[in-house]
Amino acid sequence: MHGFRGCITIELTIIIALAAAVVAAAVSGIICFKLGISHRKKIAEAAFGSAEEKAQAIIADAEKSAVSKKRELMLEAKEENQKMRSDFEKEIKERRGELNRQERRLNQKEETLDRKTDSLEKKEQSYNNKLKQLEQKEKEITEIKEKQLAELERISCMTTDEAKEAILKSIESQTRHEAAIMVKEIEQQAKEEAEKNAKNIVALSIQKVAADHVAETTVSVVNLPSDEMKGRIIGREGRNIRTLETLTGVDLIIDDTPEAVIVSSFDPIRREVARVALEKLIVDGRIHPARIEETVEKSRKEVDSVIKQEGESATFETGVHGLHPELIKLLGKLKFRTSFGQNVLKHSIEVAHLAGVMAGELGCDVALAKRAGLLHDIGKAVDHEVEGSHVTIGADIAKKFHENKEVIHAIMAHHGDIEAKTLIACIVQASDAISAARPGARRENLETYIKRLQRLEEIANEFDGVDKSYAIQAGREIRIMVKPEKVNDDGMVLVARDIVKRIENELEYPGQIKVSLIRETRAVDYAK
């Protein structure tokens, strides 16, 4: 028990000792804190005092700098003010000098105007005096003129108006006569010059374009090695000839001509296919329906190839490029067409060359003229298949393949179906006439030729006032003598036009026919 108390006493002593240590530490901390605050306050008061002194020093320096700057600005402002005042005074001085100079010039001008005004007044006064004198003289002249007119009227027994009318009629008559002579001379000179130029161009064109005098015709006769071949062509019960006629669409005439077969068809392409096939069969010797069918097919392809080659050759020869392939094919077909014995393809090529030469001489588009000349008869390639004239068909074909408008117009106008409105159309007309009318170009039988000449003279003789008529130059010209008492000079033009219309409507002829009317007046007397 006593020991237990001793332990408690020790523990209490330790606790008290710890409490005393804590209290001492707390008191020591408080004392140190207060000492730190006091020290810091002293440091802060010392620093504040130093900053205040620096601030007062800065303010003092700023005040000194501001005063110095103010003085400098005031000096600069005074200098600027002085300079502006000097410039202003200088400008005022210059303006005053300029005003003085202008004032002097105005004074001088005023003095000059005064002098001119005085001079004009003097001239006006002089002019008025002269005007009065002229009026007086004019009055005197008028009185003298009236006296002279009265005297002339008395002498001539004519009034002034009558005299004027007589003089004007005389002048008018003389002027009309001189004008008529001048017009006649100009017309004659123009006709001579135009005819000379036209002849030169046509002659040059014909000279430059070389062509055969006689054009070849499409052959429709096939020669046989012997008459024995006719039987083989006919075949058993005529089966061979029927097969050939059916496949080609032609008629074969065998019995009329010895050692020859005549191929007859309105279509020249069919006729050519049949001719080529028949020649191949004759050379081969094997003639039966199957062989005939095979040979006709080969011949048709061969003819198509020839057509294409001929069309391309025509375009190459004439220098016409850019044609549609179908147009080239139609051109090739013209090789198998003839017109009055003239091969149409050769005629078209010739017309293209002639048109190109003429266009070159006249300064036109040579390429366009050749194109129109080559295509002018393109309608003849299909005119046996399509209804209508070859002119209309050709124009429709050209439109279909988008040809130039001038080319279409030239095709429409080359036979006069419509009026030629372009120089290219006129050139194609002339080229077509030259190609068709040159010697040997076309063949006609003698009877048809003589009948046309007779009919030409008959048409002319049917007109009232015609005395005689003569067809000359192979029917290309007709000269007509008229009765002078029935047909005057003005009426000759109308009669010639009527005769031309009758010829165009009633006759068919290549080229053109010149109608010349001659009126002759004779006065006969005898000296006794």
ZINORTA-V842024 format. One line per field, one symbol per residue. ss: DSSP state (H for helix, E for strand, C for the rest). phi: phi as a letter, one per 20 degrees, with the letter a starting at -180 (. if undefined). burial: # if it has 16 or more other C-alpha atoms within 10 Angstrom, else .. A space follows every 50 residues. Layout:
# ZINORTA-V842024
ss = ???
phi = ???
burial = ???
This chain:
# ZINORTA-V842024
ss = CHHHHHHHHHHHHHHHHHHHHHHHHHHHHHHHHHHHHHHHHHHHHHHHHH HHHHHHHHHHHHHHHHHHHHHHHHHHHHHHHHHHHHHHHHHHHHHHHHHH HHHHHHHHHHHHHHHHHHHHHHHHHHHHHHHHHHHHHHHHHHHHHHHHHH HHHHHHCCCHHHHHHHHHHHHHHHHHHHHHHHHHHHHHHHHHHHHHHHHH HHHHHHHHCCCCCCCCCCCCEEECCCCHHHHHHHCHHHHHHHHHHHHHCC EEECCCCCCEEEEECCCHHHHHHHHHHHHHHHHHCCCCHHHHHHHHHHHH HHHHHHHHHHHHHHHHHHCCCCCCHHHHHHHHHHHHCEECCEEHHHHHHH HHHHHHHHHHHHCCCHHHHHHHHHHCCHHHHCCCCCCCCHHHHHHHHHHH CCCCHHHHHHHHHCCCCCCCCCHHHHHHHHHHHHHHHCCCCCCCCHHHHH HHHHHHHHHHHCCCCEEEEEEEHHHCEEEEEECCCCCCHHHHHHHHHHHH HHHHHHCCCCCCCEEEEEECCCCCCCCC
phi = .ffgffffffffffffffffffffffffffffffffffffffffffffff ffffffffffffffffffffffffffffffffffffffffffffffffff ffffffffffffffffffffffffffffffffffffffffffffffffff fffffelcefffffffffffffffffffffffffffffffffffffffff ffffffffeebffcefdffcddfdfaffffffffmflmfffffffffemc ddddefdflbceedafefffffffffffffffffnedbgfffffffffff fffgffgffffffffffemednffgffffffffffedcclneffffffff fffffffffffemeffffffffffefdffffcfeddfpfffffffffffg dlfgffffffffdfdmfcffdcffffffgffffffeefgnfcdcffffff ffffffffgfffefneebbcecllnebcdcedeffdcefffffffffffg ffffedddbembdedddcccddcdbced
burial = .................................................. .................................................. .................................................. .................................................. ##..##........#.##.#####..#.##.####....#####..#### ##.#....#######..###############....###..##.###### ..##.#######.##..#.#......############..########## ###########..#.##################......#########.. ..#..##########....#..###############...##........ .##..##.###...##..###...##########..#....#..#...## ..#......##.#.#...#.........
